[in-house]
Amino acid sequence: MQKKILILDNQIRKIIGNPSIGDEKKGDLKSVFIYKFKPGSKLYLLAYTFSDEALELIMLGPHENYYRDLKSYAK
């Protein structure tokens, strides 16, 4: 468990260092960025928004059904 927390912490630090590292979405997810990383064999996505003052983490999860769930959350 500790290793997974460190991996996530490192990925968040990468985003903090360069918030535009993720891919900006379009349409109903406009201004949401998606950062993808693979801590093992499974691909994970981290959705976030940012401004000059703040970084807001929205959702973390595996790729399967991710965008469907993110759109539900965003409504």
N, C-alpha and C positions, 0 to 999 in steps of 0.2 A: 504494500500500500504506500509506503514512504517513497518508493521509487516512482510510482505513478504521480504522486504529488510534486516531486521534483521535476519530472518531465513537463507537467502542466505549468509549473512555475517558470521554467525556462522558456516555454512557448509564449507565455504572457509577457515576459520580459522582452522578448523579441518584438512583440507588437508595440509595447511601450516605447522601445527604441526607434521604431519606424512604423507608425500607425498605418501608413499606406501600403504596408507589406501584403495585406489581404486583397482579395478581389472585390471591388465594389459592385453590388447588385443593382439591377434596374427594375423598373415597374413598381409593384407594390412593396418591394423591399429596398427601394431607393435609399441611399445613405447608410445602408447596412453593409459592412465588410465581412467577408468570410476568409478565415485563415485556415488552411488545411495542414495537418501534420499526421505522421504515422509513427506512433511510439512502439510499434511492434508490427504485426501483420495486418492490423486493422486501421483504416483511415478514419481520422476524427476531424470534425469541423468545429470551429469556434466563431460564432457570430458576435460582432461588436460594432459600436459606433464610437466616434471620437470628435472632439472639438479641441480648441486651444487649451481649454481648462480641464477636460475630463476624458477618460476612456471608460465606456460602459460596456461590460461584458453581458451579452444577451442570452446566449445559449451554447452549450457544449454537447456534442453527441457524435455517435457513429454516423457514417454517410447514409445508411439505409433510412429512408423516410425523413431525412433531416429537413429538407426544404418544405415538405408538407407540414411538419410540426412547427417549423419556424414561422410559416405563414399563419398558422392557427394562433400562435403565440402573439404575433404582431397585430392581430385584429383587435 
